[in-house]
Amino acid sequence: MRSKIGEYKAVYKRAGWKGLAKELGPKAAILLFLFFLIKGLVWLAVLFGGYEALS
């Protein structure tokens, strides 16, 4: 799984979203988008939880 995400990131950096969808298919673009969305939500939950614990 980690190697796939790394491959998707490399294609995204080189060719952007449109190139990612064209080279690896729309499924890869959706997976990468969801990966970053979930990663961001986890960070928000950690930061909000830490803020709530300190308050």
mmCIF file of the N, C-alpha and C atoms, coordinates in Angstrom:
data_MODEL
# 
_entry.id   MODEL 
# 
loop_
_atom_site.group_PDB 
_atom_site.id 
_atom_site.type_symbol 
_atom_site.label_atom_id 
_atom_site.label_alt_id 
_atom_site.label_comp_id 
_atom_site.label_asym_id 
_atom_site.label_entity_id 
_atom_site.label_seq_id 
_atom_site.pdbx_PDB_ins_code 
_atom_site.Cartn_x 
_atom_site.Cartn_y 
_atom_site.Cartn_z 
_atom_site.occupancy 
_atom_site.B_iso_or_equiv 
_atom_site.pdbx_formal_charge 
_atom_site.auth_seq_id 
_atom_site.auth_comp_id 
_atom_site.auth_asym_id 
_atom_site.auth_atom_id 
_atom_site.pdbx_PDB_model_num 
ATOM 1   N N  . MET A 1 1  ? 0.830  -1.197 0.000   1.00 0.00 ? 1  MET A N  1 
ATOM 2   C CA . MET A 1 1  ? 0.000  0.000  0.000   1.00 0.00 ? 1  MET A CA 1 
ATOM 3   C C  . MET A 1 1  ? 0.870  1.255  0.000   1.00 0.00 ? 1  MET A C  1 
ATOM 4   N N  . ARG A 1 2  ? 1.914  1.232  0.816   1.00 0.00 ? 2  ARG A N  1 
ATOM 5   C CA . ARG A 1 2  ? 2.782  2.403  0.913   1.00 0.00 ? 2  ARG A CA 1 
ATOM 6   C C  . ARG A 1 2  ? 3.506  2.682  -0.402  1.00 0.00 ? 2  ARG A C  1 
ATOM 7   N N  . SER A 1 3  ? 3.923  1.624  -1.109  1.00 0.00 ? 3  SER A N  1 
ATOM 8   C CA . SER A 1 3  ? 4.626  1.821  -2.378  1.00 0.00 ? 3  SER A CA 1 
ATOM 9   C C  . SER A 1 3  ? 3.679  2.374  -3.439  1.00 0.00 ? 3  SER A C  1 
ATOM 10  N N  . LYS A 1 4  ? 2.417  1.965  -3.391  1.00 0.00 ? 4  LYS A N  1 
ATOM 11  C CA . LYS A 1 4  ? 1.426  2.489  -4.339  1.00 0.00 ? 4  LYS A CA 1 
ATOM 12  C C  . LYS A 1 4  ? 1.220  3.985  -4.117  1.00 0.00 ? 4  LYS A C  1 
ATOM 13  N N  . ILE A 1 5  ? 1.079  4.390  -2.856  1.00 0.00 ? 5  ILE A N  1 
ATOM 14  C CA . ILE A 1 5  ? 0.890  5.808  -2.547  1.00 0.00 ? 5  ILE A CA 1 
ATOM 15  C C  . ILE A 1 5  ? 2.112  6.598  -3.004  1.00 0.00 ? 5  ILE A C  1 
ATOM 16  N N  . GLY A 1 6  ? 3.302  6.046  -2.785  1.00 0.00 ? 6  GLY A N  1 
ATOM 17  C CA . GLY A 1 6  ? 4.524  6.714  -3.242  1.00 0.00 ? 6  GLY A CA 1 
ATOM 18  C C  . GLY A 1 6  ? 4.558  6.863  -4.753  1.00 0.00 ? 6  GLY A C  1 
ATOM 19  N N  . GLU A 1 7  ? 4.124  5.833  -5.452  1.00 0.00 ? 7  GLU A N  1 
ATOM 20  C CA . GLU A 1 7  ? 4.072  5.893  -6.915  1.00 0.00 ? 7  GLU A CA 1 
ATOM 21  C C  . GLU A 1 7  ? 3.061  6.943  -7.369  1.00 0.00 ? 7  GLU A C  1 
ATOM 22  N N  . TYR A 1 8  ? 1.895  6.971  -6.720  1.00 0.00 ? 8  TYR A N  1 
ATOM 23  C CA . TYR A 1 8  ? 0.866  7.952  -7.078  1.00 0.00 ? 8  TYR A CA 1 
ATOM 24  C C  . TYR A 1 8  ? 1.358  9.369  -6.820  1.00 0.00 ? 8  TYR A C  1 
ATOM 25  N N  . LYS A 1 9  ? 2.056  9.572  -5.693  1.00 0.00 ? 9  LYS A N  1 
ATOM 26  C CA . LYS A 1 9  ? 2.597  10.896 -5.380  1.00 0.00 ? 9  LYS A CA 1 
ATOM 27  C C  . LYS A 1 9  ? 3.605  11.341 -6.425  1.00 0.00 ? 9  LYS A C  1 
ATOM 28  N N  . ALA A 1 10 ? 4.473  10.410 -6.864  1.00 0.00 ? 10 ALA A N  1 
ATOM 29  C CA . ALA A 1 10 ? 5.490  10.750 -7.859  1.00 0.00 ? 10 ALA A CA 1 
ATOM 30  C C  . ALA A 1 10 ? 4.841  11.167 -9.176  1.00 0.00 ? 10 ALA A C  1 
ATOM 31  N N  . VAL A 1 11 ? 3.836  10.441 -9.612  1.00 0.00 ? 11 VAL A N  1 
ATOM 32  C CA . VAL A 1 11 ? 3.138  10.802 -10.855 1.00 0.00 ? 11 VAL A CA 1 
ATOM 33  C C  . VAL A 1 11 ? 2.415  12.128 -10.676 1.00 0.00 ? 11 VAL A C  1 
ATOM 34  N N  . TYR A 1 12 ? 1.803  12.340 -9.506  1.00 0.00 ? 12 TYR A N  1 
ATOM 35  C CA . TYR A 1 12 ? 1.104  13.600 -9.239  1.00 0.00 ? 12 TYR A CA 1 
ATOM 36  C C  . TYR A 1 12 ? 2.069  14.783 -9.292  1.00 0.00 ? 12 TYR A C  1 
ATOM 37  N N  . LYS A 1 13 ? 3.251  14.633 -8.688  1.00 0.00 ? 13 LYS A N  1 
ATOM 38  C CA . LYS A 1 13 ? 4.230  15.721 -8.706  1.00 0.00 ? 13 LYS A CA 1 
ATOM 39  C C  . LYS A 1 13 ? 4.698  16.016 -10.125 1.00 0.00 ? 13 LYS A C  1 
ATOM 40  N N  . ARG A 1 14 ? 4.854  14.964 -10.914 1.00 0.00 ? 14 ARG A N  1 
ATOM 41  C CA . ARG A 1 14 ? 5.373  15.125 -12.275 1.00 0.00 ? 14 ARG A CA 1 
ATOM 42  C C  . ARG A 1 14 ? 4.310  15.646 -13.238 1.00 0.00 ? 14 ARG A C  1 
ATOM 43  N N  . ALA A 1 15 ? 3.074  15.138 -13.119 1.00 0.00 ? 15 ALA A N  1 
ATOM 44  C CA . ALA A 1 15 ? 2.081  15.429 -14.145 1.00 0.00 ? 15 ALA A CA 1 
ATOM 45  C C  . ALA A 1 15 ? 0.810  16.099 -13.630 1.00 0.00 ? 15 ALA A C  1 
ATOM 46  N N  . GLY A 1 16 ? 0.632  16.212 -12.321 1.00 0.00 ? 16 GLY A N  1 
ATOM 47  C CA . GLY A 1 16 ? -0.571 16.840 -11.784 1.00 0.00 ? 16 GLY A CA 1 
ATOM 48  C C  . GLY A 1 16 ? -1.742 15.879 -11.745 1.00 0.00 ? 16 GLY A C  1 
ATOM 49  N N  . TRP A 1 17 ? -2.909 16.412 -11.336 1.00 0.00 ? 17 TRP A N  1 
ATOM 50  C CA . TRP A 1 17 ? -4.104 15.565 -11.200 1.00 0.00 ? 17 TRP A CA 1 
ATOM 51  C C  . TRP A 1 17 ? -4.529 14.971 -12.530 1.00 0.00 ? 17 TRP A C  1 
ATOM 52  N N  . LYS A 1 18 ? -4.490 15.802 -13.567 1.00 0.00 ? 18 LYS A N  1 
ATOM 53  C CA . LYS A 1 18 ? -4.928 15.329 -14.880 1.00 0.00 ? 18 LYS A CA 1 
ATOM 54  C C  . LYS A 1 18 ? -4.006 14.223 -15.393 1.00 0.00 ? 18 LYS A C  1 
ATOM 55  N N  . GLY A 1 19 ? -2.707 14.387 -15.196 1.00 0.00 ? 19 GLY A N  1 
ATOM 56  C CA . GLY A 1 19 ? -1.757 13.359 -15.614 1.00 0.00 ? 19 GLY A CA 1 
ATOM 57  C C  . GLY A 1 19 ? -1.901 12.091 -14.800 1.00 0.00 ? 19 GLY A C  1 
ATOM 58  N N  . LEU A 1 20 ? -2.183 12.233 -13.506 1.00 0.00 ? 20 LEU A N  1 
ATOM 59  C CA . LEU A 1 20 ? -2.387 11.067 -12.650 1.00 0.00 ? 20 LEU A CA 1 
ATOM 60  C C  . LEU A 1 20 ? -3.581 10.258 -13.129 1.00 0.00 ? 20 LEU A C  1 
ATOM 61  N N  . ALA A 1 21 ? -4.676 10.942 -13.405 1.00 0.00 ? 21 ALA A N  1 
ATOM 62  C CA . ALA A 1 21 ? -5.876 10.246 -13.876 1.00 0.00 ? 21 ALA A CA 1 
ATOM 63  C C  . ALA A 1 21 ? -5.653 9.626  -15.252 1.00 0.00 ? 21 ALA A C  1 
ATOM 64  N N  . LYS A 1 22 ? -4.869 10.296 -16.078 1.00 0.00 ? 22 LYS A N  1 
ATOM 65  C CA . LYS A 1 22 ? -4.616 9.787  -17.430 1.00 0.00 ? 22 LYS A CA 1 
ATOM 66  C C  . LYS A 1 22 ? -3.675 8.583  -17.404 1.00 0.00 ? 22 LYS A C  1 
ATOM 67  N N  . GLU A 1 23 ? -2.612 8.649  -16.613 1.00 0.00 ? 23 GLU A N  1 
ATOM 68  C CA . GLU A 1 23 ? -1.614 7.575  -16.585 1.00 0.00 ? 23 GLU A CA 1 
ATOM 69  C C  . GLU A 1 23 ? -2.073 6.365  -15.777 1.00 0.00 ? 23 GLU A C  1 
ATOM 70  N N  . LEU A 1 24 ? -2.641 6.596  -14.604 1.00 0.00 ? 24 LEU A N  1 
ATOM 71  C CA . LEU A 1 24 ? -2.965 5.494  -13.700 1.00 0.00 ? 24 LEU A CA 1 
ATOM 72  C C  . LEU A 1 24 ? -4.459 5.244  -13.543 1.00 0.00 ? 24 LEU A C  1 
ATOM 73  N N  . GLY A 1 25 ? -5.267 6.066  -14.164 1.00 0.00 ? 25 GLY A N  1 
ATOM 74  C CA . GLY A 1 25 ? -6.710 5.879  -14.093 1.00 0.00 ? 25 GLY A CA 1 
ATOM 75  C C  . GLY A 1 25 ? -7.342 6.728  -13.010 1.00 0.00 ? 25 GLY A C  1 
ATOM 76  N N  . PRO A 1 26 ? -8.632 6.960  -13.132 1.00 0.00 ? 26 PRO A N  1 
ATOM 77  C CA . PRO A 1 26 ? -9.326 7.797  -12.147 1.00 0.00 ? 26 PRO A CA 1 
ATOM 78  C C  . PRO A 1 26 ? -9.342 7.179  -10.753 1.00 0.00 ? 26 PRO A C  1 
ATOM 79  N N  . LYS A 1 27 ? -9.269 5.863  -10.675 1.00 0.00 ? 27 LYS A N  1 
ATOM 80  C CA . LYS A 1 27 ? -9.259 5.197  -9.370  1.00 0.00 ? 27 LYS A CA 1 
ATOM 81  C C  . LYS A 1 27 ? -8.046 5.646  -8.551  1.00 0.00 ? 27 LYS A C  1 
ATOM 82  N N  . ALA A 1 28 ? -6.899 5.789  -9.194  1.00 0.00 ? 28 ALA A N  1 
ATOM 83  C CA . ALA A 1 28 ? -5.689 6.227  -8.504  1.00 0.00 ? 28 ALA A CA 1 
ATOM 84  C C  . ALA A 1 28 ? -5.826 7.669  -8.021  1.00 0.00 ? 28 ALA A C  1 
ATOM 85  N N  . ALA A 1 29 ? -6.426 8.528  -8.831  1.00 0.00 ? 29 ALA A N  1 
ATOM 86  C CA . ALA A 1 29 ? -6.617 9.924  -8.438  1.00 0.00 ? 29 ALA A CA 1 
ATOM 87  C C  . ALA A 1 29 ? -7.557 10.014 -7.242  1.00 0.00 ? 29 ALA A C  1 
ATOM 88  N N  . ILE A 1 30 ? -8.612 9.220  -7.251  1.00 0.00 ? 30 ILE A N  1 
ATOM 89  C CA . ILE A 1 30 ? -9.557 9.219  -6.130  1.00 0.00 ? 30 ILE A CA 1 
ATOM 90  C C  . ILE A 1 30 ? -8.888 8.693  -4.875  1.00 0.00 ? 30 ILE A C  1 
ATOM 91  N N  . LEU A 1 31 ? -8.101 7.629  -5.012  1.00 0.00 ? 31 LEU A N  1 
ATOM 92  C CA . LEU A 1 31 ? -7.406 7.059  -3.856  1.00 0.00 ? 31 LEU A CA 1 
ATOM 93  C C  . LEU A 1 31 ? -6.429 8.059  -3.250  1.00 0.00 ? 31 LEU A C  1 
ATOM 94  N N  . LEU A 1 32 ? -5.666 8.756  -4.081  1.00 0.00 ? 32 LEU A N  1 
ATOM 95  C CA . LEU A 1 32 ? -4.717 9.741  -3.569  1.00 0.00 ? 32 LEU A CA 1 
ATOM 96  C C  . LEU A 1 32 ? -5.448 10.901 -2.893  1.00 0.00 ? 32 LEU A C  1 
ATOM 97  N N  . PHE A 1 33 ? -6.548 11.350 -3.485  1.00 0.00 ? 33 PHE A N  1 
ATOM 98  C CA . PHE A 1 33 ? -7.341 12.415 -2.877  1.00 0.00 ? 33 PHE A CA 1 
ATOM 99  C C  . PHE A 1 33 ? -7.860 11.988 -1.503  1.00 0.00 ? 33 PHE A C  1 
ATOM 100 N N  . LEU A 1 34 ? -8.397 10.770 -1.419  1.00 0.00 ? 34 LEU A N  1 
ATOM 101 C CA . LEU A 1 34 ? -8.912 10.277 -0.144  1.00 0.00 ? 34 LEU A CA 1 
ATOM 102 C C  . LEU A 1 34 ? -7.804 10.113 0.888   1.00 0.00 ? 34 LEU A C  1 
ATOM 103 N N  . PHE A 1 35 ? -6.624 9.690  0.440   1.00 0.00 ? 35 PHE A N  1 
ATOM 104 C CA . PHE A 1 35 ? -5.485 9.556  1.341   1.00 0.00 ? 35 PHE A CA 1 
ATOM 105 C C  . PHE A 1 35 ? -5.154 10.892 1.994   1.00 0.00 ? 35 PHE A C  1 
ATOM 106 N N  . PHE A 1 36 ? -5.051 11.943 1.186   1.00 0.00 ? 36 PHE A N  1 
ATOM 107 C CA . PHE A 1 36 ? -4.723 13.261 1.735   1.00 0.00 ? 36 PHE A CA 1 
ATOM 108 C C  . PHE A 1 36 ? -5.872 13.818 2.573   1.00 0.00 ? 36 PHE A C  1 
ATOM 109 N N  . LEU A 1 37 ? -7.110 13.552 2.195   1.00 0.00 ? 37 LEU A N  1 
ATOM 110 C CA . LEU A 1 37 ? -8.258 14.004 2.971   1.00 0.00 ? 37 LEU A CA 1 
ATOM 111 C C  . LEU A 1 37 ? -8.264 13.363 4.351   1.00 0.00 ? 37 LEU A C  1 
ATOM 112 N N  . ILE A 1 38 ? -8.093 12.059 4.398   1.00 0.00 ? 38 ILE A N  1 
ATOM 113 C CA . ILE A 1 38 ? -8.088 11.351 5.677   1.00 0.00 ? 38 ILE A CA 1 
ATOM 114 C C  . ILE A 1 38 ? -6.898 11.774 6.520   1.00 0.00 ? 38 ILE A C  1 
ATOM 115 N N  . LYS A 1 39 ? -5.747 11.944 5.886   1.00 0.00 ? 39 LYS A N  1 
ATOM 116 C CA . LYS A 1 39 ? -4.550 12.397 6.604   1.00 0.00 ? 39 LYS A CA 1 
ATOM 117 C C  . LYS A 1 39 ? -4.798 13.771 7.244   1.00 0.00 ? 39 LYS A C  1 
ATOM 118 N N  . GLY A 1 40 ? -5.415 14.676 6.515   1.00 0.00 ? 40 GLY A N  1 
ATOM 119 C CA . GLY A 1 40 ? -5.722 15.999 7.047   1.00 0.00 ? 40 GLY A CA 1 
ATOM 120 C C  . GLY A 1 40 ? -6.729 15.947 8.175   1.00 0.00 ? 40 GLY A C  1 
ATOM 121 N N  . LEU A 1 41 ? -7.747 15.099 8.026   1.00 0.00 ? 41 LEU A N  1 
ATOM 122 C CA . LEU A 1 41 ? -8.749 14.973 9.078   1.00 0.00 ? 41 LEU A CA 1 
ATOM 123 C C  . LEU A 1 41 ? -8.157 14.386 10.356  1.00 0.00 ? 41 LEU A C  1 
ATOM 124 N N  . VAL A 1 42 ? -7.225 13.452 10.206  1.00 0.00 ? 42 VAL A N  1 
ATOM 125 C CA . VAL A 1 42 ? -6.567 12.884 11.391  1.00 0.00 ? 42 VAL A CA 1 
ATOM 126 C C  . VAL A 1 42 ? -5.767 13.960 12.105  1.00 0.00 ? 42 VAL A C  1 
ATOM 127 N N  . TRP A 1 43 ? -5.038 14.777 11.351  1.00 0.00 ? 43 TRP A N  1 
ATOM 128 C CA . TRP A 1 43 ? -4.269 15.858 11.976  1.00 0.00 ? 43 TRP A CA 1 
ATOM 129 C C  . TRP A 1 43 ? -5.192 16.848 12.678  1.00 0.00 ? 43 TRP A C  1 
ATOM 130 N N  . LEU A 1 44 ? -6.316 17.169 12.057  1.00 0.00 ? 44 LEU A N  1 
ATOM 131 C CA . LEU A 1 44 ? -7.269 18.070 12.710  1.00 0.00 ? 44 LEU A CA 1 
ATOM 132 C C  . LEU A 1 44 ? -7.805 17.468 14.002  1.00 0.00 ? 44 LEU A C  1 
ATOM 133 N N  . ALA A 1 45 ? -8.112 16.191 13.980  1.00 0.00 ? 45 ALA A N  1 
ATOM 134 C CA . ALA A 1 45 ? -8.620 15.528 15.182  1.00 0.00 ? 45 ALA A CA 1 
ATOM 135 C C  . ALA A 1 45 ? -7.567 15.522 16.278  1.00 0.00 ? 45 ALA A C  1 
ATOM 136 N N  . VAL A 1 46 ? -6.323 15.280 15.918  1.00 0.00 ? 46 VAL A N  1 
ATOM 137 C CA . VAL A 1 46 ? -5.241 15.275 16.915  1.00 0.00 ? 46 VAL A CA 1 
ATOM 138 C C  . VAL A 1 46 ? -5.062 16.673 17.505  1.00 0.00 ? 46 VAL A C  1 
ATOM 139 N N  . LEU A 1 47 ? -5.017 17.672 16.648  1.00 0.00 ? 47 LEU A N  1 
ATOM 140 C CA . LEU A 1 47 ? -4.831 19.043 17.133  1.00 0.00 ? 47 LEU A CA 1 
ATOM 141 C C  . LEU A 1 47 ? -6.025 19.501 17.970  1.00 0.00 ? 47 LEU A C  1 
ATOM 142 N N  . PHE A 1 48 ? -7.233 19.214 17.520  1.00 0.00 ? 48 PHE A N  1 
ATOM 143 C CA . PHE A 1 48 ? -8.419 19.612 18.273  1.00 0.00 ? 48 PHE A CA 1 
ATOM 144 C C  . PHE A 1 48 ? -8.492 18.865 19.598  1.00 0.00 ? 48 PHE A C  1 
ATOM 145 N N  . GLY A 1 49 ? -8.155 17.587 19.572  1.00 0.00 ? 49 GLY A N  1 
ATOM 146 C CA . GLY A 1 49 ? -8.145 16.797 20.811  1.00 0.00 ? 49 GLY A CA 1 
ATOM 147 C C  . GLY A 1 49 ? -7.113 17.315 21.794  1.00 0.00 ? 49 GLY A C  1 
ATOM 148 N N  . GLY A 1 50 ? -5.948 17.700 21.289  1.00 0.00 ? 50 GLY A N  1 
ATOM 149 C CA . GLY A 1 50 ? -4.919 18.267 22.156  1.00 0.00 ? 50 GLY A CA 1 
ATOM 150 C C  . GLY A 1 50 ? -5.338 19.603 22.728  1.00 0.00 ? 50 GLY A C  1 
ATOM 151 N N  . TYR A 1 51 ? -5.994 20.406 21.920  1.00 0.00 ? 51 TYR A N  1 
ATOM 152 C CA . TYR A 1 51 ? -6.484 21.698 22.385  1.00 0.00 ? 51 TYR A CA 1 
ATOM 153 C C  . TYR A 1 51 ? -7.552 21.511 23.457  1.00 0.00 ? 51 TYR A C  1 
ATOM 154 N N  . GLU A 1 52 ? -8.459 20.577 23.238  1.00 0.00 ? 52 GLU A N  1 
ATOM 155 C CA . GLU A 1 52 ? -9.512 20.300 24.213  1.00 0.00 ? 52 GLU A CA 1 
ATOM 156 C C  . GLU A 1 52 ? -8.927 19.753 25.520  1.00 0.00 ? 52 GLU A C  1 
ATOM 157 N N  . ALA A 1 53 ? -7.888 18.946 25.420  1.00 0.00 ? 53 ALA A N  1 
ATOM 158 C CA . ALA A 1 53 ? -7.276 18.372 26.619  1.00 0.00 ? 53 ALA A CA 1 
ATOM 159 C C  . ALA A 1 53 ? -6.571 19.459 27.446  1.00 0.00 ? 53 ALA A C  1 
ATOM 160 N N  . LEU A 1 54 ? -6.014 20.458 26.775  1.00 0.00 ? 54 LEU A N  1 
ATOM 161 C CA . LEU A 1 54 ? -5.320 21.522 27.477  1.00 0.00 ? 54 LEU A CA 1 
ATOM 162 C C  . LEU A 1 54 ? -6.279 22.558 28.052  1.00 0.00 ? 54 LEU A C  1 
ATOM 163 N N  . SER A 1 55 ? -7.457 22.649 27.502  1.00 0.00 ? 55 SER A N  1 
ATOM 164 C CA . SER A 1 55 ? -8.429 23.653 27.971  1.00 0.00 ? 55 SER A CA 1 
ATOM 165 C C  . SER A 1 55 ? -9.084 23.263 29.267  1.00 0.00 ? 55 SER A C  1 
# 
